[in-house]
Amino acid sequence: MMNNYRAEMIAAISRLVEIPSVFSESTEYPFGPAVDHCLDVTLAMMAGLGFRTFKAPDGMYGYAETGEGELFGVLCHLDVVQARQEDGWDHDPFRPVVQGDWLCGRGTQDDKGPSVAAIYALKSLLDEGHKLNKRVRFIFGIDEETMWDSIHAYCAREELPVSGFVPDSTFPLTYAEKGLLQLQVRSDKPFALPCSGGDSMNAVSSHAECPLTPEVQRVMRELELPFHATDTQICAEGLTAHAKNPWKGVNANLNLLRALRKAGYEHDAITFACEALDNKFRFEGFTDKDLSDFSGPVTVNLGKFTLDEHGAMLGLDLRLPVTREKEEILSLVREKAAACHMTVEEFDWLRPIHVPQDSPLVTKLLQAYREVTGDAKTEPYISAGATFARAFDNCVAFGANMPHSPTSEHQPNERISIIQLMQAAEVYRRAFTYLVLAD
């Protein structure tokens, strides 16, 4: 059934991918003009599909809904992380291309492609004349990759869904998500060699820069750390990955700071990073205790940093086990920072979630997945990722990536299998039949 919408879905995803909806500072738009434009285009698309649409007057969020009655939410996000062709892309990341079975471009997997799959799954049922027993509202957040201010604004102003799902993960579904704590570790002590690196806290840094100096250049070569030099700068090179799995990437920030230390440069921030963070992704730089629970260990990623005449800022992204209290972890970071004469500021906190596996929502979603795919073995997940599911009670992350398929979100050459995209849409279609249809 969903293959009938294949060309239309690819065109819709491509149109959204062409908009570089990366957060930017703006006095006119809350998250920048490109993000605002992407929201406008999406709402216009939804209106064209027959949905009632709404955009917050201040541009903080938008939604599109259909049906009447109890509110069922599908939470999507339209913003993406930064993408630069020089980071390893084979093509312009914002010019989507089809390569065999793959649709490639920033946002194809996270989260524009899955969002379109869920939208067209419901549209297919409405096109057949099915009636809904609930209101289905597609809620579009537009700063999921940064501060979640959009979804916080929605929660403060709008009706909350009774239940729902987020098409921003892996099938069959994610029933628990670890807490997400972002911190800024600071020092006012100046540093003569201005350095910086990283684009966001929730990604392993692919680049870090400092002025060209013979000592640092020599050490980078001695340590066999990837870099290139210009007439004025040394540019450490890394491999980006999602902050939830920092060991899967190569952190250019840590490489540069390690080289600075070996080259004889001293600063409290360099000491902190090299002793607490470098190759210590599972929090072992802060405690000898095992703080893991059923959801895994504490993890830590140095996503951004600055070090200059004004002082230092290290931007940390930590993923906390479901049963661990934020204050317990925060106190350990503060203790280590204090030993290095640094302070810690809380930048963001997203609570963990846990929806029981025997709940009606989970059992119906799992049934839909298994019936469409025939996969009766793969069990629901616990995730270190942060999806909008944690914004509401009784909400889980549900697809659209298939189990054991390549994941490329936040990475160069982000892509989604078109065949699997169509299968995901079939799963969403079946899920909607169980959750929101009157007949």
C-alpha positions in Angstrom: 0.0 0.0 0.0 2.6 2.6 1.0 4.6 2.0 -2.2 1.8 3.9 -3.9 3.1 7.0 -2.1 6.8 6.3 -2.7 7.5 9.1 -5.2 5.5 11.6 -3.3 7.3 10.7 0.0 10.8 11.0 -1.6 9.8 14.4 -3.0 8.5 15.6 0.3 11.6 14.5 2.2 13.9 16.0 -0.4 12.2 19.3 -0.2 12.7 19.4 3.5 16.3 18.2 3.4 17.1 21.1 0.9 16.4 23.5 3.8 19.5 23.7 6.0 17.5 23.9 9.2 20.5 24.3 11.5 20.1 26.5 14.6 21.4 30.0 14.1 21.3 33.2 16.2 18.6 35.6 15.1 16.8 38.6 16.4 13.8 37.9 14.2 13.3 34.1 14.5 13.7 32.0 17.7 16.0 29.5 16.1 17.1 31.2 12.9 15.5 31.9 9.5 16.3 28.5 7.9 14.6 26.7 10.8 11.6 29.0 10.6 11.4 28.5 6.9 11.4 24.7 7.3 8.5 24.9 9.7 6.5 27.0 7.3 7.2 24.6 4.4 6.2 21.7 6.5 2.9 23.3 7.7 2.1 24.2 4.1 2.7 20.6 3.1 0.4 19.4 5.9 -2.3 21.8 4.9 -2.1 20.6 1.4 -2.6 17.0 2.7 -5.8 18.1 4.5 -4.6 18.7 8.0 -5.6 21.7 10.2 -2.4 23.6 11.0 -1.2 26.0 13.6 2.0 28.0 14.0 2.8 29.7 17.3 2.7 33.5 16.8 6.3 33.7 18.0 7.4 30.9 15.8 8.4 28.6 18.6 6.6 25.5 17.3 3.8 24.3 15.0 1.4 21.4 14.7 -1.0 19.8 12.2 -3.9 17.7 13.3 -6.9 15.8 12.1 -9.8 14.0 13.7 -11.7 14.7 16.9 -11.6 13.5 20.5 -8.7 12.4 22.8 -5.4 13.7 21.7 -2.8 11.3 20.3 0.6 12.9 19.5 3.2 12.2 16.9 6.2 14.2 17.9 8.6 15.2 15.1 11.6 17.5 14.8 12.6 19.6 11.8 16.0 20.9 12.9 19.2 19.1 12.0 22.8 19.2 13.2 25.4 21.1 11.3 26.8 19.4 8.1 29.8 20.5 6.2 31.0 18.8 3.0 34.6 19.0 4.2 33.7 16.7 7.1 33.6 13.8 4.7 30.4 14.1 2.7 30.5 12.8 -0.8 28.1 15.7 -1.9 26.5 18.8 -0.6 24.6 17.6 2.5 21.7 19.8 1.7 21.2 18.7 -1.9 19.6 15.3 -1.4 20.5 12.6 -3.9 19.3 9.0 -4.6 22.1 6.5 -4.8 20.7 3.1 -5.5 18.4 2.3 -2.6 19.6 5.2 -0.5 18.2 8.7 -0.1 21.1 10.7 1.1 21.3 14.1 2.8 21.3 15.8 6.2 18.0 14.9 7.9 17.0 11.9 5.8 17.3 9.7 8.9 17.1 12.3 11.7 14.3 13.2 11.6 12.7 14.5 8.3 12.5 11.1 6.6 10.8 9.2 9.5 8.5 12.2 10.0 7.3 12.1 6.4 6.9 8.3 6.7 4.5 8.7 9.7 2.6 11.5 8.0 1.9 9.6 4.8 1.0 6.5 6.8 -1.9 8.3 8.3 -2.7 10.0 5.0 -3.0 6.6 3.3 -5.7 5.6 5.8 -7.6 8.9 5.5 -7.4 8.6 1.7 -9.2 5.2 2.0 -12.0 6.9 4.0 -11.2 5.5 7.4 -12.5 7.5 10.4 -10.5 8.3 13.5 -11.6 7.9 17.1 -8.9 10.3 18.3 -7.4 13.6 17.2 -4.0 12.9 15.8 -1.6 15.8 16.1 1.8 16.0 14.5 3.8 18.3 16.7 6.8 19.9 15.1 9.6 20.9 17.4 12.4 22.9 15.8 15.3 22.8 18.3 15.5 19.2 19.3 19.2 19.1 18.5 19.9 22.0 20.9 17.9 23.2 23.8 14.3 21.9 23.4 12.9 25.3 24.0 10.3 24.7 21.3 8.8 21.6 22.9 9.0 23.3 26.4 7.0 26.2 24.9 4.5 23.8 23.5 4.1 22.0 26.8 3.6 25.3 28.6 0.9 26.5 26.2 -0.9 23.7 24.5 -2.9 20.6 25.3 -0.7 17.6 26.1 -1.3 14.3 24.3 -2.7 11.4 26.3 -0.3 9.1 24.5 1.9 9.1 21.4 5.1 8.1 19.7 8.2 9.7 18.2 9.4 8.6 14.8 13.1 9.2 15.7 14.7 6.0 16.8 14.9 2.3 15.9 12.2 -0.3 15.6 10.6 -2.1 17.3 10.5 0.7 19.9 12.4 2.3 22.8 10.7 2.0 26.1 13.3 3.7 28.3 15.7 6.6 27.6 18.6 7.7 29.8 18.7 11.1 31.3 20.6 13.8 29.4 22.6 16.4 31.3 24.6 19.1 29.5 27.1 21.1 31.5 29.5 24.0 30.9 32.7 23.7 32.9 34.3 27.2 33.1 37.4 29.0 34.2 38.2 32.7 34.1 41.9 32.1 33.8 43.1 33.5 30.5 45.0 31.5 27.9 47.4 33.1 25.4 46.7 30.7 22.5 43.0 31.1 21.4 41.6 27.6 20.6 38.1 26.3 20.0 36.4 23.2 18.6 33.1 21.5 18.0 29.7 22.5 16.7 27.3 21.1 19.4 27.4 19.3 22.7 25.5 16.3 21.4 28.0 15.3 18.8 31.6 14.2 18.9 33.7 17.0 17.5 35.1 16.6 13.9 37.3 19.7 14.1 39.2 21.9 16.5 41.5 24.8 15.8 44.4 26.8 17.3 46.9 29.2 15.8 49.8 27.7 13.9 52.7 27.0 16.2 55.7 24.7 15.6 55.5 23.0 19.0 51.9 21.9 18.6 52.4 20.9 14.9 55.4 18.8 16.0 53.4 17.0 18.7 50.4 16.4 16.5 52.8 14.5 14.2 54.6 12.7 17.0 51.2 11.5 18.4 50.0 10.6 14.9 46.9 12.7 15.4 45.0 13.6 12.2 45.3 17.3 11.4 46.0 19.8 8.6 47.6 23.2 8.7 46.9 26.4 6.9 49.0 29.6 6.8 47.6 30.6 10.2 46.0 27.6 11.9 46.4 24.0 13.0 43.1 22.2 12.4 42.7 18.9 14.3 40.5 16.5 12.5 38.1 14.1 14.0 35.3 11.8 13.1 31.8 12.9 14.3 29.4 10.6 16.0 26.4 10.9 18.3 27.2 11.9 21.8 25.4 8.9 23.2 28.2 6.7 21.9 31.3 9.0 22.0 33.6 6.0 21.6 32.3 5.6 18.0 33.9 8.8 17.0 37.3 10.5 17.1 37.1 13.6 19.2 39.1 16.4 17.6 38.7 18.6 20.8 40.4 16.0 23.0 43.2 15.4 20.4 44.0 19.1 20.2 44.0 19.6 24.0 46.2 16.5 24.5 48.6 17.9 21.9 48.6 21.3 23.7 49.5 19.6 27.0 52.3 17.6 25.5 53.6 20.7 23.8 54.0 22.4 27.2 50.9 24.6 27.3 49.3 24.7 30.7 45.7 25.6 31.8 43.2 24.2 34.2 40.9 23.3 31.4 43.6 21.3 29.6 44.3 19.4 32.8 40.6 18.7 33.4 40.0 17.5 29.8 43.1 15.3 29.6 42.7 13.7 33.1 38.9 13.4 33.3 37.7 13.0 29.7 40.4 11.8 27.3 39.6 8.2 26.4 37.4 8.0 29.5 34.0 8.0 27.8 32.2 5.9 30.5 32.7 8.4 33.4 35.8 6.6 34.8 37.6 9.9 34.9 35.2 11.0 37.8 34.8 7.9 40.0 35.9 4.3 40.4 32.4 3.2 41.2 30.2 1.4 38.7 27.2 3.7 38.3 25.5 1.5 35.7 22.0 0.2 35.9 19.7 -1.8 33.5 20.0 1.2 31.0 23.8 1.2 30.9 26.7 3.4 32.3 27.1 7.1 32.6 28.7 8.4 29.4 30.4 11.8 28.8 31.3 13.7 25.6 33.3 16.9 25.2 31.3 18.3 22.3 32.5 22.0 22.3 35.2 24.0 23.9 36.7 27.5 23.8 40.0 28.5 25.4 41.3 32.1 25.0 42.1 35.4 26.7 38.7 35.4 28.4 39.1 32.0 30.0 37.8 28.5 29.2 34.5 26.7 28.5 34.2 23.0 28.1 30.8 21.8 26.9 29.9 18.3 28.2 27.1 16.0 27.2 26.4 13.2 29.7 23.9 10.4 29.5 22.7 9.1 32.9 21.3 5.7 33.8 17.5 5.8 34.3 17.7 5.2 38.1 20.6 7.6 38.8 19.8 11.0 40.3 21.1 14.0 38.4 22.5 15.5 41.6 24.7 12.5 42.2 26.4 12.8 38.9 26.6 16.6 39.0 28.3 16.5 42.4 31.0 14.2 41.0 31.7 16.5 38.1 31.8 19.5 40.4 34.3 17.8 42.7 36.6 17.0 39.8 36.2 20.5 38.3 36.9 22.1 41.7 40.2 20.2 41.9 41.1 21.9 38.7 39.9 25.3 39.9 36.9 25.3 37.6 33.2 25.8 38.1 30.3 23.9 36.6 27.1 25.4 35.2 24.1 23.3 34.3 23.2 24.0 30.7 20.4 21.6 30.0 18.6 18.7 31.6 16.2 16.2 30.0 14.6 13.7 32.4 14.8 9.9 31.8 11.7 8.0 30.7 10.5 4.5 31.3 7.2 3.2 29.9 6.5 -0.3 31.0 6.7 -3.0 28.3 3.2 -4.4 29.3 1.5 -1.0 28.8 -1.3 -0.8 26.1 0.8 1.7 24.0 3.9 -0.5 23.9 2.0 -3.8 23.3 0.1 -2.3 20.3 3.1 -0.7 18.7 5.1 -3.8 19.1 2.3 -5.9 17.6 2.2 -3.5 14.6 5.9 -3.8 14.0 6.0 -7.6 14.3 3.0 -8.2 12.0 4.4 -6.0 9.2 8.1 -7.2 9.4 7.7 -10.7 10.6 10.4 -10.0 13.2 9.3 -11.8 16.4 12.7 -11.8 18.0 13.9 -8.3 18.4 12.9 -6.9 21.8 12.2 -3.3 22.7 15.2 -1.1 23.5 16.7 1.1 26.2 18.4 4.1 24.6 21.0 6.6 25.5 19.6 8.9 22.8 17.3 11.8 23.6 14.0 12.0 21.7 10.9 14.1 22.2 9.3 11.0 23.8 10.6 12.2 27.2 8.6 15.5 26.9 5.3 13.7 27.7 4.1 10.8 29.8 3.1 7.6 28.0 5.1 8.3 24.9 7.9 6.2 23.3 10.3 6.4 20.4 9.1 4.2 17.5 11.2 3.7 14.4 11.9 4.5 11.7 15.3 2.8 11.4 15.1 -1.0 11.1 17.1 -3.2 13.5 20.7 -4.0 12.5 20.5 -1.4 9.7 23.2 1.2 9.4 22.7 4.3 11.4 24.1 7.6 10.1 22.4 10.4 12.1 24.8 13.2 12.9 27.4 11.6 10.6 28.7 12.5 7.1 26.7 11.0 4.3 23.5 10.6 6.4 21.1 8.4 4.5 18.0 6.2 4.7 17.1 3.1 2.8 14.1 3.8 0.5 12.9 0.1 0.8 13.1 0.3 4.6 11.5 3.7 4.6 8.5 2.2 2.8 8.4 -0.7 5.3 8.6 1.8 8.2 5.6 3.6 6.7 3.7 0.3 6.6 4.5 -0.2 10.3 3.2 3.3 11.1 0.1 2.6 9.1 -0.6 -0.6 11.0 0.1 1.1 14.3 -2.4 3.9 13.5 -5.1 1.3 12.7 -4.7 -0.2 16.2 -4.4 3.1 18.1 -6.6 5.8 16.4 -9.1 4.2 14.0 -12.8 4.1 14.8 -13.4 1.1 12.5 
